[in-house]
Amino acid sequence: MGLLAWAVAGVGVRTAIAQLRTLGPLLPPVLVINAVRYIAQAAAWRVAVPLGSRPPLWRLVTACLTGEAFGYLTFAGPLASVPARALLVRDRVPLREGAAAAALERVVFILTAAAMVVAAVVLVAHHRIAEGATGWPIVASIASAVIVGVVAVAAIFAVASRRWLPSCPLSASVLTRLVCLAAAQHAIALVEATIMLRAVGAPAAFRRVFVFEALMRLVGVPAAFVPAGIGVYESGSTVLAEVLHLGAASGLSLGLMRRVRALIFSAIGLLTLVLHRAARTDAGPGNTPARTGP
């Protein structure tokens, strides 16, 4: 909360409120855009599930919503969201297969996010070189890109190997579709950011927004382990927007709008959980999971 208060104080309460009023009418299209993102996430999870166990897409969409709600509202972050997703569909997918597929989908998403970070750092370094910058800033930028790339490659091999995910269909076709669907999720985030930044008058050129979104992936790492990412996400968005000449107020308003969006989807996720449990209760004691996995 302290970081959030610092960000709001730095921008000014009146300025923040004025920009939020400007962005308010954009909330419905933002929700629609992100509904598509959840569908892409669920579709990627479904691709990673063995063919004979794949449930309907809508079941996976609701599980993704609920799982992300658990991750968003607790300290466990992604450590809670993946198991929660698998538990919610254990009546259709063996628990081990569902968890492995959900983990693989997240690993590929993280890998593509790391690729975005590398690309953003390279763009920044290229821009600095074109401006005549020399010395440690460029070296540090290139080193950061290399480190992120190495860590991402190590993660994908460690977590997505057959030793840890033996039940996932790790063919070239499956991995290609996973990468494409993960890229689609990142593209949706870019579209969302561009729409809102332009609405508040920020100079939202594609390259600048791309670098902003990529570096926000790094901000999202510590924010994921803070309930709702309160303060961490908004302050990071504010600072990055200021550094990239998008305007601190624009970064703060974007961060706050994304918080509203996340809270709405978290509420929907928790509501789907309540409805799912009510439906299972109404079905009676005979409605036990069909498969619980090995």
C-alpha positions as CSV (number, residue, x, y, z in Angstrom):
1,M,0.0,0.0,0.0
2,G,2.9,2.3,0.7
3,L,4.2,2.0,-2.9
4,L,0.7,2.7,-4.2
5,A,0.4,5.8,-2.1
6,W,3.8,6.9,-3.2
7,A,2.9,6.5,-6.9
8,V,-0.4,8.4,-6.5
9,A,1.2,11.2,-4.5
10,G,3.9,11.6,-7.2
11,V,1.4,11.9,-9.9
12,G,-1.2,13.8,-8.0
13,V,-4.6,12.6,-6.8
14,R,-6.5,15.0,-9.1
15,T,-4.5,14.0,-12.2
16,A,-4.9,10.3,-11.4
17,I,-8.7,10.7,-11.0
18,A,-9.0,12.7,-14.2
19,Q,-7.2,10.0,-16.2
20,L,-9.2,7.2,-14.7
21,R,-12.4,9.1,-15.7
22,T,-11.0,9.2,-19.2
23,L,-10.3,5.5,-19.2
24,G,-13.6,4.5,-17.5
25,P,-15.6,4.1,-20.8
26,L,-12.9,1.8,-22.1
27,L,-13.5,-0.8,-19.4
28,P,-16.1,-2.9,-21.3
29,P,-13.9,-3.3,-24.4
30,V,-10.9,-4.0,-22.1
31,L,-12.9,-6.8,-20.5
32,V,-13.8,-8.3,-23.8
33,I,-10.2,-8.2,-25.0
34,N,-9.1,-10.0,-21.9
35,A,-11.8,-12.5,-22.2
36,V,-10.2,-13.5,-25.4
37,R,-6.9,-13.8,-23.6
38,Y,-8.4,-16.2,-21.1
39,I,-9.8,-18.3,-24.0
40,A,-6.3,-18.4,-25.5
41,Q,-4.8,-19.5,-22.2
42,A,-7.4,-22.2,-21.8
43,A,-6.9,-23.3,-25.4
44,A,-3.1,-23.6,-24.8
45,W,-3.8,-25.7,-21.6
46,R,-6.1,-27.9,-23.6
47,V,-3.4,-28.5,-26.3
48,A,-1.1,-29.7,-23.6
49,V,-3.6,-32.2,-22.2
50,P,-3.4,-35.7,-23.8
51,L,-5.9,-36.1,-26.6
52,G,-8.1,-38.7,-24.9
53,S,-8.5,-36.6,-21.7
54,R,-9.3,-33.1,-23.2
55,P,-12.4,-31.5,-21.6
56,P,-14.6,-28.9,-23.3
57,L,-12.8,-25.5,-23.7
58,W,-15.4,-23.7,-21.6
59,R,-14.5,-25.9,-18.6
60,L,-10.9,-24.9,-18.9
61,V,-11.8,-21.2,-19.3
62,T,-13.7,-21.3,-16.0
63,A,-10.8,-23.2,-14.3
64,C,-8.3,-20.6,-15.6
65,L,-10.4,-17.8,-14.2
66,T,-10.7,-19.5,-10.8
67,G,-7.1,-20.5,-10.7
68,E,-5.9,-17.0,-11.5
69,A,-8.2,-15.6,-8.8
70,F,-6.5,-17.8,-6.2
71,G,-3.1,-16.8,-7.5
72,Y,-4.0,-13.1,-7.7
73,L,-5.5,-12.9,-4.2
74,T,-2.9,-14.9,-2.2
75,F,0.8,-14.8,-1.4
76,A,1.3,-18.1,-3.3
77,G,0.8,-16.5,-6.7
78,P,1.4,-18.9,-9.6
79,L,2.2,-21.7,-7.0
80,A,-1.5,-21.7,-6.2
81,S,-3.1,-21.0,-9.6
82,V,-1.7,-24.1,-11.4
83,P,-2.8,-26.7,-8.8
84,A,-6.1,-25.0,-8.4
85,R,-6.8,-25.2,-12.1
86,A,-5.9,-29.0,-12.2
87,L,-8.2,-29.7,-9.1
88,L,-11.1,-28.0,-10.8
89,V,-11.1,-30.3,-13.8
90,R,-10.0,-33.5,-12.0
91,D,-13.4,-35.1,-12.8
92,R,-12.5,-34.9,-16.5
93,V,-8.7,-35.0,-16.5
94,P,-6.5,-37.1,-14.2
95,L,-5.0,-34.8,-11.6
96,R,-1.4,-35.5,-12.6
97,E,-2.1,-34.9,-16.3
98,G,-4.1,-31.7,-15.6
99,A,-1.4,-30.2,-13.4
100,A,1.4,-31.2,-15.8
101,A,-0.4,-29.6,-18.8
102,A,-1.2,-26.4,-16.8
103,A,2.4,-26.2,-15.7
104,L,3.7,-26.7,-19.3
105,E,1.3,-24.0,-20.6
106,R,2.7,-21.6,-17.9
107,V,6.3,-22.5,-18.7
108,V,5.9,-21.7,-22.4
109,F,4.1,-18.5,-21.5
110,I,7.1,-17.5,-19.2
111,L,9.5,-18.5,-22.0
112,T,7.8,-16.2,-24.5
113,A,7.7,-13.4,-21.9
114,A,11.5,-13.9,-21.4
115,A,11.9,-13.6,-25.2
116,M,10.0,-10.3,-25.1
117,V,12.3,-9.0,-22.4
118,V,15.4,-10.0,-24.4
119,A,13.9,-8.3,-27.5
120,A,13.1,-5.1,-25.5
121,V,16.6,-4.9,-24.0
122,V,18.1,-5.3,-27.5
123,L,15.8,-2.5,-28.8
124,V,16.9,-0.2,-25.9
125,A,20.5,-1.0,-26.4
126,H,20.2,-0.4,-30.2
127,H,18.5,3.0,-29.5
128,R,21.2,4.0,-27.0
129,I,23.9,3.1,-29.5
130,A,22.2,5.1,-32.2
131,E,22.2,8.1,-29.8
132,G,26.0,7.6,-29.4
133,A,25.9,6.1,-25.9
134,T,28.9,4.0,-25.0
135,G,30.3,2.1,-22.0
136,W,28.6,0.3,-19.2
137,P,24.9,1.0,-20.0
138,I,25.2,-0.9,-23.3
139,V,27.3,-3.7,-21.8
140,A,24.8,-4.0,-18.9
141,S,21.9,-4.1,-21.4
142,I,23.4,-6.8,-23.5
143,A,24.4,-8.8,-20.4
144,S,20.9,-8.6,-19.0
145,A,19.5,-9.9,-22.3
146,V,21.9,-12.8,-22.3
147,I,21.2,-13.7,-18.6
148,V,17.4,-13.6,-19.2
149,G,17.8,-15.8,-22.3
150,V,20.0,-18.4,-20.5
151,V,17.6,-18.6,-17.5
152,A,14.6,-19.0,-19.8
153,V,16.2,-21.8,-21.8
154,A,17.3,-23.6,-18.6
155,A,13.8,-23.3,-17.2
156,I,12.1,-24.7,-20.2
157,F,14.4,-27.7,-20.3
158,A,14.2,-28.3,-16.6
159,V,10.5,-28.0,-16.1
160,A,9.1,-29.2,-19.4
161,S,11.3,-32.3,-19.8
162,R,9.7,-35.7,-20.0
163,R,11.2,-36.5,-16.6
164,W,9.0,-33.9,-14.9
165,L,6.1,-33.8,-17.3
166,P,5.9,-37.4,-18.6
167,S,2.1,-37.2,-19.3
168,C,2.3,-34.2,-21.7
169,P,2.3,-34.7,-25.5
170,L,5.6,-32.8,-26.1
171,S,5.6,-33.0,-29.9
172,A,6.9,-30.2,-32.1
173,S,3.3,-29.6,-33.2
174,V,2.1,-29.2,-29.6
175,L,4.9,-26.9,-28.6
176,T,4.4,-24.8,-31.8
177,R,0.7,-24.3,-30.9
178,L,1.6,-23.5,-27.3
179,V,4.1,-20.8,-28.4
180,C,1.6,-19.3,-30.8
181,L,-1.1,-19.2,-28.1
182,A,1.3,-17.7,-25.6
183,A,2.3,-15.1,-28.2
184,A,-1.4,-14.3,-28.7
185,Q,-1.8,-13.6,-25.0
186,H,1.2,-11.2,-25.1
187,A,-0.2,-9.5,-28.2
188,I,-3.6,-9.0,-26.5
189,A,-1.8,-7.2,-23.6
190,L,0.0,-5.0,-26.1
191,V,-3.3,-4.1,-27.7
192,E,-4.8,-3.3,-24.3
193,A,-1.9,-1.1,-23.3
194,T,-1.9,0.7,-26.6
195,I,-5.6,1.5,-26.5
196,M,-5.5,2.9,-22.9
197,L,-2.2,4.8,-23.3
198,R,-3.5,6.5,-26.4
199,A,-6.8,7.3,-24.7
200,V,-4.9,9.4,-22.1
201,G,-2.8,11.1,-24.7
202,A,0.5,9.2,-24.2
203,P,2.8,8.9,-27.2
204,A,2.1,5.2,-27.5
205,A,4.3,4.2,-30.5
206,F,4.5,0.4,-31.0
207,R,8.2,0.1,-30.1
208,R,7.8,2.1,-26.9
209,V,4.7,0.2,-25.8
210,F,6.4,-3.1,-26.6
211,V,9.4,-2.2,-24.4
212,F,7.1,-1.1,-21.6
213,E,5.0,-4.3,-21.7
214,A,8.1,-6.5,-21.9
215,L,9.7,-4.8,-18.9
216,M,6.4,-5.0,-17.0
217,R,6.8,-8.8,-17.2
218,L,9.8,-8.3,-14.9
219,V,7.7,-6.2,-12.5
220,G,5.1,-8.9,-12.5
221,V,7.5,-11.4,-10.9
222,P,7.6,-9.9,-7.4
223,A,4.1,-8.6,-7.8
224,A,2.8,-12.2,-8.3
225,F,3.7,-13.0,-4.7
226,V,2.0,-10.0,-3.2
227,P,-1.8,-10.4,-2.8
228,A,-3.3,-8.6,-5.8
229,G,0.2,-7.1,-6.4
230,I,-0.9,-4.1,-4.5
231,G,1.5,-1.2,-4.9
232,V,4.2,-3.2,-6.7
233,Y,2.4,-3.3,-10.1
234,E,1.2,0.4,-10.0
235,S,4.5,1.8,-8.9
236,G,6.4,-0.3,-11.4
237,S,4.1,0.8,-14.2
238,T,4.4,4.5,-13.1
239,V,8.2,4.4,-13.0
240,L,8.6,2.5,-16.3
241,A,6.1,4.9,-18.1
242,E,8.1,7.9,-16.9
243,V,11.4,6.4,-18.0
244,L,10.1,5.6,-21.4
245,H,8.6,9.1,-21.8
246,L,5.0,7.8,-21.7
247,G,4.2,9.9,-18.7
248,A,4.1,8.8,-15.0
249,A,0.4,9.6,-14.9
250,S,-0.3,7.4,-17.9
251,G,1.6,4.5,-16.3
252,L,-0.3,4.9,-13.0
253,S,-3.7,5.1,-14.7
254,L,-2.9,2.1,-16.8
255,G,-1.8,0.1,-13.7
256,L,-5.0,1.1,-11.8
257,M,-7.3,0.2,-14.7
258,R,-5.6,-3.2,-15.0
259,R,-6.1,-3.7,-11.3
260,V,-9.9,-3.0,-11.7
261,R,-9.9,-5.5,-14.7
262,A,-8.1,-8.1,-12.6
263,L,-10.4,-7.7,-9.7
264,I,-13.5,-8.1,-11.9
265,F,-12.1,-11.3,-13.5
266,S,-11.1,-12.6,-10.0
267,A,-14.7,-12.1,-8.8
268,I,-15.9,-13.9,-11.9
269,G,-13.5,-16.8,-11.2
270,L,-14.7,-17.1,-7.6
271,L,-18.3,-16.9,-8.7
272,T,-17.7,-19.8,-11.2
273,L,-16.2,-21.8,-8.3
274,V,-19.3,-21.3,-6.2
275,L,-21.6,-22.2,-9.0
276,H,-19.5,-25.3,-9.8
277,R,-19.6,-26.5,-6.2
278,A,-23.4,-25.8,-6.1
279,A,-23.9,-27.9,-9.2
280,R,-21.9,-30.8,-7.8
281,T,-23.8,-30.6,-4.6
282,D,-27.2,-30.7,-6.4
283,A,-26.0,-33.6,-8.4
284,G,-25.8,-35.7,-5.2
285,P,-23.2,-38.0,-3.7
286,G,-22.9,-40.0,-6.9
287,N,-21.2,-37.2,-8.7
288,T,-17.6,-38.2,-7.7
289,P,-14.6,-37.5,-9.9
290,A,-14.4,-40.0,-12.7
291,R,-10.6,-40.1,-12.7
292,T,-8.1,-38.9,-10.1
293,G,-5.0,-40.0,-11.9
294,P,-2.3,-42.5,-11.0
